[in-house]
Amino acid sequence: MKIKHGRQDVEVDQIEVVKSDEPWCEYSLADGSKIRVRHVLGAMFRAQHSFTEDEDPLYITRSQIVVIPAEIPDDLRRKE
C-alpha cells in the first residue's frame, strides 16, 4: 500500500503492534496549571524501499496527541 510521507507517496507494509505502553506525561506550567499529555498510536508502517541516514528501516506512524488539564487554578477558570 502507499501512504503520504511528506510530499512523497511511499510504499509501505503495515506492522502490527503486539505490545503498547502509552503512559501519561504530566507538565507543571508557570501559571500553576498541570497538564497531562499522551501519544496514542493509531497505526505503524515500515517503508519498503526507504531508509534513515543510518540505513535503518524507515517507520511511519499515524498517531494523535491527547491533552487534558489535570489541575487548573480557580483564578484561570471562566467565571459565568
TILUM-388719 format. One record per atom (N, C-alpha, C): residue number from 1; x, y, z; atom name. Coordinates in nm, 2 decimals. Atoms other than C-alpha are relative to their C-alpha. Layout:
R   resi        X        Y        Z   name
R    NUM        X        Y        Z     CA
...
This chain:
R   resi        X        Y        Z   name
R      1     0.09    -0.12     0.00      N
R      1     0.00     0.00     0.00     CA
R      1     0.09     0.12     0.00      C
R      2    -0.07    -0.13     0.00      N
R      2     0.11     0.36    -0.05     CA
R      2    -0.06     0.10     0.10      C
R      3     0.05    -0.11    -0.08      N
R      3     0.08     0.64     0.20     CA
R      3     0.09     0.13    -0.02      C
R      4    -0.08    -0.13     0.01      N
R      4     0.19     1.01     0.20     CA
R      4     0.10     0.01     0.12      C
R      5    -0.10    -0.03    -0.10      N
R      5     0.51     1.08     0.38     CA
R      5     0.07     0.13    -0.04      C
R      6    -0.04    -0.13     0.05      N
R      6     0.59     1.45     0.35     CA
R      6    -0.06     0.02    -0.13      C
R      7     0.06    -0.02     0.13      N
R      7     0.54     1.52    -0.02     CA
R      7     0.01    -0.12    -0.09      C
R      8    -0.02     0.12     0.08      N
R      8     0.61     1.17    -0.14     CA
R      8    -0.11    -0.11     0.04      C
R      9     0.07     0.12    -0.02      N
R      9     0.40     0.86    -0.18     CA
R      9     0.10    -0.11     0.02      C
R     10    -0.10     0.10    -0.03      N
R     10     0.58     0.58    -0.01     CA
R     10    -0.07    -0.14     0.01      C
R     11     0.05     0.13    -0.01      N
R     11     0.52     0.21    -0.05     CA
R     11     0.04    -0.06     0.14      C
R     12    -0.02     0.04    -0.14      N
R     12     0.47     0.06     0.30     CA
R     12    -0.07    -0.13     0.03      C
R     13     0.07     0.11    -0.06      N
R     13     0.38    -0.25     0.49     CA
R     13    -0.05     0.04     0.14      C
R     14     0.05    -0.03    -0.13      N
R     14     0.15    -0.21     0.79     CA
R     14     0.06    -0.10     0.10      C
R     15    -0.06     0.09    -0.10      N
R     15     0.32    -0.35     1.10     CA
R     15    -0.09    -0.01     0.12      C
R     16     0.09     0.02    -0.11      N
R     16     0.11    -0.50     1.38     CA
R     16     0.08     0.04     0.13      C
R     17    -0.06    -0.03    -0.13      N
R     17     0.18    -0.36     1.73     CA
R     17    -0.05    -0.11     0.09      C
R     18     0.03     0.11    -0.09      N
R     18     0.20    -0.65     1.97     CA
R     18    -0.01     0.03     0.14      C
R     19     0.01    -0.05    -0.14      N
R     19     0.25    -0.46     2.29     CA
R     19     0.02     0.15     0.00      C
R     20     0.00    -0.14     0.00      N
R     20     0.19    -0.10     2.38     CA
R     20     0.00     0.05     0.14      C
R     21     0.00    -0.06    -0.13      N
R     21     0.26     0.12     2.68     CA
R     21    -0.01     0.15    -0.03      C
R     22     0.02    -0.14     0.03      N
R     22     0.12     0.47     2.64     CA
R     22    -0.03     0.08     0.13      C
R     23     0.03    -0.07    -0.12      N
R     23     0.17     0.65     2.97     CA
R     23    -0.03     0.15    -0.02      C
R     24     0.02    -0.15     0.00      N
R     24     0.06     1.00     3.05     CA
R     24     0.12     0.07     0.05      C
R     25    -0.11    -0.09    -0.04      N
R     25     0.33     1.27     3.08     CA
R     25    -0.07     0.12     0.07      C
R     26     0.06    -0.11    -0.07      N
R     26     0.25     1.54     3.33     CA
R     26     0.09     0.12     0.00      C
R     27    -0.08    -0.12     0.01      N
R     27     0.37     1.90     3.29     CA
R     27    -0.06     0.10     0.09      C
R     28     0.04    -0.12    -0.08      N
R     28     0.36     2.18     3.55     CA
R     28     0.04     0.12    -0.07      C
R     29    -0.02    -0.13     0.08      N
R     29     0.32     2.52     3.39     CA
R     29     0.02     0.12     0.10      C
R     30    -0.02    -0.12    -0.08      N
R     30     0.42     2.86     3.52     CA
R     30    -0.12     0.07     0.05      C
R     31     0.12    -0.06    -0.05      N
R     31     0.06     2.97     3.56     CA
R     31    -0.07    -0.08     0.11      C
R     32     0.06     0.08    -0.11      N
R     32     0.00     2.70     3.82     CA
R     32    -0.08    -0.12    -0.05      C
R     33     0.07     0.11     0.06      N
R     33    -0.17     2.45     3.58     CA
R     33     0.09    -0.12    -0.01      C
R     34    -0.07     0.12     0.04      N
R     34    -0.08     2.09     3.54     CA
R     34    -0.08    -0.06    -0.11      C
R     35     0.05     0.05     0.12      N
R     35    -0.14     1.93     3.20     CA
R     35     0.05    -0.14    -0.02      C
R     36    -0.04     0.14     0.04      N
R     36    -0.14     1.56     3.10     CA
R     36     0.00    -0.01    -0.15      C
R     37    -0.01     0.02     0.15      N
R     37    -0.03     1.46     2.75     CA
R     37     0.04    -0.15    -0.02      C
R     38    -0.03     0.14     0.04      N
R     38    -0.03     1.12     2.59     CA
R     38     0.00    -0.02    -0.15      C
R     39    -0.01     0.03     0.14      N
R     39     0.08     1.00     2.25     CA
R     39    -0.07    -0.13    -0.03      C
R     40     0.08     0.13     0.03      N
R     40    -0.17     0.74     2.11     CA
R     40     0.02    -0.04    -0.14      C
R     41    -0.03     0.05     0.13      N
R     41    -0.06     0.53     1.82     CA
R     41    -0.12    -0.06    -0.07      C
R     42     0.11     0.05     0.08      N
R     42    -0.32     0.46     1.55     CA
R     42     0.04    -0.11    -0.09      C
R     43    -0.05     0.10     0.09      N
R     43    -0.11     0.26     1.30     CA
R     43     0.15     0.02    -0.02      C
R     44    -0.14     0.00     0.03      N
R     44     0.25     0.17     1.23     CA
R     44     0.03    -0.06    -0.13      C
R     45    -0.04     0.05     0.13      N
R     45     0.41     0.13     0.89     CA
R     45     0.15     0.00    -0.02      C
R     46    -0.14     0.01     0.03      N
R     46     0.75     0.03     0.76     CA
R     46     0.01     0.02    -0.15      C
R     47    -0.02    -0.03     0.14      N
R     47     0.86     0.18     0.43     CA
R     47     0.08    -0.12    -0.07      C
R     48    -0.06     0.11     0.07      N
R     48     0.96    -0.09     0.17     CA
R     48     0.14     0.03    -0.05      C
R     49    -0.12    -0.04     0.08      N
R     49     1.24     0.10    -0.01     CA
R     49     0.07     0.13     0.05      C
R     50    -0.06    -0.12    -0.06      N
R     50     1.33     0.39     0.22     CA
R     50     0.06    -0.03     0.13      C
R     51    -0.07     0.03    -0.12      N
R     51     1.58     0.40     0.50     CA
R     51     0.05     0.14     0.06      C
R     52    -0.06    -0.12    -0.06      N
R     52     1.72     0.65     0.75     CA
R     52     0.14     0.02    -0.04      C
R     53    -0.14    -0.03     0.03      N
R     53     2.06     0.81     0.72     CA
R     53     0.09    -0.10     0.05      C
R     54    -0.08     0.11    -0.06      N
R     54     2.19     0.53     0.94     CA
R     54    -0.03    -0.14    -0.07      C
R     55     0.03     0.12     0.07      N
R     55     2.05     0.27     0.69     CA
R     55    -0.10    -0.09     0.08      C
R     56     0.10     0.08    -0.07      N
R     56     1.78     0.16     0.94     CA
R     56    -0.13     0.01    -0.07      C
R     57     0.13    -0.01     0.07      N
R     57     1.43     0.09     0.82     CA
R     57    -0.07     0.13     0.04      C
R     58     0.08    -0.12    -0.03      N
R     58     1.20     0.40     0.80     CA
R     58    -0.13    -0.05     0.05      C
R     59     0.13     0.02    -0.05      N
R     59     0.90     0.37     1.02     CA
R     59    -0.08     0.13     0.00      C
R     60     0.09    -0.12     0.01      N
R     60     0.60     0.60     0.97     CA
R     60    -0.12    -0.04     0.09      C
R     61     0.12     0.02    -0.09      N
R     61     0.32     0.64     1.23     CA
R     61    -0.12     0.09    -0.04      C
R     62     0.12    -0.08     0.00      N
R     62    -0.03     0.76     1.23     CA
R     62    -0.04     0.00     0.15      C
R     63     0.02    -0.01    -0.14      N
R     63    -0.10     0.89     1.57     CA
R     63    -0.07     0.13     0.04      C
R     64     0.07    -0.12    -0.04      N
R     64    -0.27     1.15     1.78     CA
R     64     0.06     0.04     0.14      C
R     65    -0.04    -0.05    -0.13      N
R     65    -0.17     1.36     2.08     CA
R     65    -0.13     0.04     0.08      C
R     66     0.12    -0.04    -0.09      N
R     66    -0.43     1.38     2.37     CA
R     66     0.06     0.09     0.11      C
R     67    -0.04    -0.10    -0.10      N
R     67    -0.40     1.68     2.60     CA
R     67    -0.12     0.02     0.09      C
R     68     0.11    -0.03    -0.10      N
R     68    -0.61     1.71     2.92     CA
R     68     0.05     0.08     0.11      C
R     69    -0.04    -0.07    -0.12      N
R     69    -0.60     1.95     3.21     CA
R     69    -0.01    -0.09     0.12      C
R     70     0.00     0.08    -0.12      N
R     70    -0.51     1.77     3.53     CA
R     70    -0.04     0.09     0.12      C
R     71     0.03    -0.10    -0.10      N
R     71    -0.52     2.07     3.77     CA
R     71     0.01     0.14    -0.06      C
R     72     0.01    -0.13     0.05      N
R     72    -0.63     2.42     3.69     CA
R     72    -0.03     0.09     0.12      C
R     73     0.03    -0.09    -0.11      N
R     73    -0.61     2.71     3.94     CA
R     73    -0.14     0.07    -0.02      C
R     74     0.13    -0.06     0.01      N
R     74    -0.95     2.86     4.02     CA
R     74     0.00     0.13    -0.07      C
R     75    -0.01    -0.14     0.07      N
R     75    -0.84     3.21     3.90     CA
R     75     0.01    -0.01    -0.15      C
R     76    -0.01     0.01     0.14      N
R     76    -0.79     3.07     3.55     CA
R     76    -0.13    -0.05    -0.06      C
R     77     0.13     0.05     0.05      N
R     77    -1.14     2.92     3.52     CA
R     77    -0.09     0.11    -0.04      C
R     78     0.10    -0.10     0.04      N
R     78    -1.41     3.10     3.33     CA
R     78    -0.10     0.03     0.10      C
R     79     0.11    -0.03    -0.09      N
R     79    -1.65     3.28     3.55     CA
R     79    -0.12     0.04    -0.07      C
R     80     0.12    -0.03     0.07      N
R     80    -2.01     3.29     3.45     CA
R     80    -0.08     0.12     0.06      C
